[in-house]
Amino acid sequence: MATLSLEEKRKKVQDLRPIDDVFFEVLADDTDFCQEILRVILEDENLTVTDVIVQSSSRNLYGRSVRLDALCTLGNGKKANIEVQRFHNDDHAKRVRFNASVITAKESQTGTAFEDSPELYVVYISEFDIWGKGFTTYHIDNVIRETGEAVDDGLKRVFVNTVVNDGTDIASLMSCFTQKIVESSKFPVFTRRMRKLKEEEGGVTAVCDVMKKYEQIARSEGHAEGHAEGHAEGRAEERRNTICKMLSRGKTPEEIADFCGYDIAEIKAVEDTLCTTVS
């Protein structure tokens, strides 16, 4: 990709949309952009964003265990994690719960009182109606079943989608997420940011660099997976031989498990083969 001309790079990114996760990651690496969309989605025109960390950022301390399309720090100290999702192939509610728990744990200092745990908004933008109830926006609250009263545990979950148009500003914003070109006087920062990443050399290169990074990761993981399978088979055979030898020397499955740390069920399975002739 380093040998591509600027025009070739432009062609490479021209079909990308804000809902595409790699493109959104670069798009969201901007406090003004995140501030504009969060003001609309969270319906707070005074909301401010002071910092943003994305997945590819060198400041990302979460690794790849939690998806950080954009983790924003707000002016009031609260956090807002924005995630985009194109495919309906996961348990999205549990995904949100997992990501929120990891962020909360990472952002909480050791010894911090629970009342001082950071408040967190999770904004989940999808290209489908997760709940299938015909709304653009869904606010998921904790409630006491017996009374219907809301319980505030510091986690606010907002699911928004691009397929239901209820005529609100949020729906207008969501329509931008599926467009290859955004020209909207209502969302000027969004418009400027899209132009930069689609047309200007620095922006186009930034998108291509992130694309290249993830392509390399995918190739590396595929290569490692093949090696891992071979190593796993070798380790399994090595464990089996070790168990056989120890059994032949009169060790009990419990003793082997204690000494080697192997699972007792694995040891007994080997014992059942009566392979006591291994030297």
N, C-alpha and C positions, 0 to 999 in steps of 0.2 A: 504493500500500500504506500510505502514511502516514495515510490517512483511515480505515483499517479500525478498527473497535472491537476491544476485547480479545477479545470472544467470537468475532468474525469471524476474528481471528488464530488463536485456539485451533482453530477448525474447519479453518483452512488447514494446520495442522501435525499434526492428529490422526492422519492416515493415514501419516505418516512413520515409518520404522523406523531403528534404529541402522545397518543395512547401507546405507541410502541416503546417498550421499556428502555431500550438503549438510548433512543433519541430523547425520551423524557428525562433520563438521568442527566444528560448534558443541558437540556432546556431548563431544568430545575436548579442547576448549579448557579443560582442567581437570587439574591435576597429579594429584589424588587419583584421578580416574577412570582416567587412563592408568596410574597405578601399580597399581591393582587388577587391570586386565585383563592388564597385562604380567607381573605376579607369577604369574598363572595360566598364561598362554601360554608364558612362558619358564621356568616351574616353579622360581621362585626367590622364596620368601616374604619374603626380606630385601631384595629389590630396592627401590630408592627412585627416584622421579622428581623432579627439582628444577626442571625447566622444560619448557614445551611451546610449540612454534610451529606454527600451523595455516596453511592456504593463505591465508586472508583476513586474517591478522595483519599489522599495520603493521610488525612486526619480520621479516617474511618477506623475506629477501634473495635468494631463489631465483627470484622472479617466477613465471611459469606454466610454466617449462621443466620443472620436476619437480613431481610431485604431492605436496603436503605435507598429507595428511589430519591427521597429527600427528607432528611430529618432536620426540622427547623427549630431553632430556639426563638421564642417570642419575646417581645419586650418586657412582658410581665414574668419572665422566667419559666413559663410553661413550655412544653415541647409539643410539636406536631409532626407526626410521621405521615408523609404522603406516599401512597403506593398506587401504581397503575397495573391493571390486570386485564389482559385481552381474552384469556381462555377460561372456560368454565369447567376446569378439570381438577378442582381441588375443593377441600372443605374450607371455604373462605373465612368463616367465622372462627374456626380453630386456628387458621393461619394468623389472623389478626390477634387472637389471644396470645399465641406464641411470641410473635414479634413484639407485642406490647410488654410482655413479661421480661423479655431479654433486655429491651431498652430501659425498662424501669430498674432492673437489677444493675445494669451498667452505669446508669446515671445516678444511682443512690450511693452515697459514701458509706463505708463500713461504719457501723455504729449509729447510723442515722435513724432517728425516731421515725416510725411509719407515717406519722402525721406530716413529716417533712419530705416524704417521697415526692418526686416531681409529678405534677399533673400532666397528663398526656392525652392529646387528641390523636386519633388514628383516622385519617381520611383515605378511604379505599375507593378508587375510581376504576370502574369496570366498563367493558364494552358489551355488557349484557345486564339484564335485571336479575341480580342474584336472588332476590326474594320473590320475584314473580308476582308482585302485587300491583304493578302499574304506577309506581311512584318514581320520580327522578331521584329523590333524596330519602334515605332512611336513617333515622337516629335510633341507635340501639341503647336502651337504658336498662339499668338494674332496678328492679322494683320488688317491694315486699309483696308476695303473692296475696297474702291475706288482706292487705289494706290498699294495695295499688300505689303506695307511696314510693317515690324514687329514692334510691340510695346512691349517694355520691361517693365513689371510692377512688376518685381521681382519674378515672379512665373514661374518655368520651369517644364513642365510635360513630363515625358518619360514613355511610355507604352512598355513593352517588354513581349514576350510570349515564351512558351516552345514548341510550336507545329510547328512553321515555322523555317526551317533551311536554312539560306541564305549564309552559309559558313563563316560567320564572327566570330570573337572572342566572340561577344555577344551571338551568337547562340550556340557556344561551351559551354559557361558558363550556358546558359539556359538549356542545355541538362543535366547538373549536377543536376539541381533542381528536376528532376523527378526520380533520381536514389536512391536506398536504400543504395548503397555503392559508394563512390566517390574516385577514384584513378586517379588523373590528375597531371602530372608534370607541366602543364600550370597554374594550380590554386593550388599551394602548401598549402596556408593557409586554403583554403576550404577543402582540403584533410585531413590536420591535425585536423581541427576542427571536421569534421565528425567522424574521428577515436576516438577522445576523447569522444564524446557524445554517440557513439555506443558501445565502448569497455571499457573505463576506468571507474572505480567506481564513481568518482566525477561527471563525465559528465553524465553517465547513471542516477545517482540519481537526478541530476539537472533537467533532462527531465521529469522523473517520478514525481518529486515534482510539476512542473508546470502543468502536466497533472492532478494530483490530485487536485490542486487548482481550475482548471477550471471545473472539475467534481463536486466539492463542490458548486461552484458558480451556475452551471446549476441546481443542486438539490435545492439549496436555492431559486433561482428565480422561479422554478416550484412550490415550496411550497408557496412562497409569492404570486404568481399569483392566486393560488386557494383561499387564504385568501382575496386577494384584490377584487376578484369577489364577495365574500360574503359581504365584507364590503361595496362595491359599491352599492349593492342592498339595504343594510340597510340604507345607507346614502340617497339614492334616495327616499325611503319610508319616512324617517325622514323629508326631504325637502318638500315632498308632504303634509304631515300632517301640517307642519309649515305654508305653503302657504294657506291651507284650513282654518286654524284657523284665520289667518290674514284677509283673504277675508271675513270670517263670521263676523269679527269685523268692517267691513266697509272700510278696507284699499284697495286702488287701486293697480293694478299691478305695476304701476310706483313707488308707495311708498314702496311696498314690495321689489322691485328690488333695490331701493336706500338703504333701511334699511338692507337687508340681503345679498345683493350682488349676488342674483340669476339672471339667464338669464331671460329676459322679456318673451321670447317665451315659456319657461318652465312654468312660472307663468300663462300665458294666456291659456296654454294647460290644466292646472289644473282647471282654472276658467271655462273652457268650460264643464267640467264634472259636474259643479253645486254642488260641494261637500261642501255645506255650513252648513251641519248639524254636522260636526265634532266639538266636544266640545273642 
